[in-house]
């Protein structure tokens, strides 16, 4: 019997918007070899890292990164780590 490990949670996620639509998002990341939920501080830290590495929000192409508290559907990926599968609201 396969145990269902998917669920809906409210959490902070980093979202990449393109022309007003969320095209990529993440709510977990690797911290010293352990997979952890980002939280607000982790999300803002990741956004700052992206900017230091050259990312710039663009009004021309209408792209931007945003840290938001959203209701998301999470499930295990092929490596057994919990990841955001989709945004619910």
C-alpha distance (Angstrom), angle and dihedral (degrees) to the residues before:
residue distance angle dihedral
X1 . . .
X2 3.84 . .
X3 3.78 115.4 .
X4 3.84 115.0 -135.6
X5 3.82 108.1 -126.1
X6 3.81 98.8 175.3
X7 3.81 122.1 109.6
X8 3.79 145.4 157.0
X9 3.82 118.2 -106.8
X10 3.79 138.5 167.3
X11 3.79 110.5 -124.5
X12 3.79 145.2 141.8
X13 3.80 112.8 -89.7
X14 3.80 135.6 178.6
X15 3.81 109.2 -124.0
X16 3.81 129.4 -166.8
X17 3.80 110.4 -150.9
X18 3.81 122.5 -160.3
X19 3.81 116.1 -173.3
X20 3.81 90.1 -18.8
X21 3.82 96.5 -51.5
X22 3.81 124.6 108.3
X23 3.81 105.3 -120.6
X24 3.83 101.7 165.8
X25 3.78 133.7 19.6
X26 3.77 140.9 167.6
X27 3.78 135.2 -172.1
X28 3.82 102.5 174.9
X29 3.77 134.6 52.4
X30 3.80 142.1 174.0
X31 3.82 115.4 -89.0
X32 3.82 112.6 -176.0
X33 3.80 91.8 -32.6
X34 3.82 96.3 -43.5
X35 3.81 124.1 106.6
X36 3.84 108.8 -128.5
X37 3.77 141.1 172.8
X38 3.81 111.1 -102.0
X39 3.78 103.0 -135.5
X40 3.80 119.0 -172.4
X41 3.82 96.1 -64.6
X42 3.82 92.7 49.8
X43 3.79 91.3 47.4
X44 3.80 93.3 51.4
X45 3.80 90.2 45.3
X46 3.82 91.1 53.4
X47 3.81 90.5 48.2
X48 3.84 90.7 51.5
X49 3.83 89.8 49.0
X50 3.81 90.3 52.7
X51 3.82 90.5 51.8
X52 3.83 91.9 48.3
X53 3.80 88.6 52.4
X54 3.80 92.4 54.3
X55 3.81 106.9 -86.9
X56 3.79 114.7 144.1
X57 3.80 126.9 -179.7
X58 3.79 107.9 -118.8
X59 3.78 128.6 -147.7
X60 3.82 89.8 -171.9
X61 3.82 95.7 58.5
X62 3.83 91.4 25.0
X63 3.83 95.5 -127.8
X64 3.78 127.1 144.7
X65 3.81 143.3 155.0
X66 3.79 118.9 -128.1
X67 3.82 135.6 -177.5
X68 3.80 108.5 -140.1
X69 3.78 138.4 166.3
X70 3.81 104.2 -124.9
X71 3.78 140.3 162.3
X72 3.82 106.3 -109.7
X73 3.79 140.3 177.9
X74 3.81 110.5 -123.6
X75 3.78 128.9 -168.5
X76 3.80 140.7 160.6
X77 3.80 117.6 -81.8
X78 3.81 124.8 -144.3
X79 3.83 89.6 -81.6
X80 3.82 93.0 54.2
X81 3.83 94.4 -107.2
X82 3.81 121.9 133.3
X83 3.83 110.8 -113.9
X84 3.80 137.6 170.4
X85 3.80 105.9 -95.8
X86 3.80 96.8 -179.0
X87 3.79 144.1 -20.7
X88 3.81 113.0 -101.6
X89 3.82 98.4 -168.3
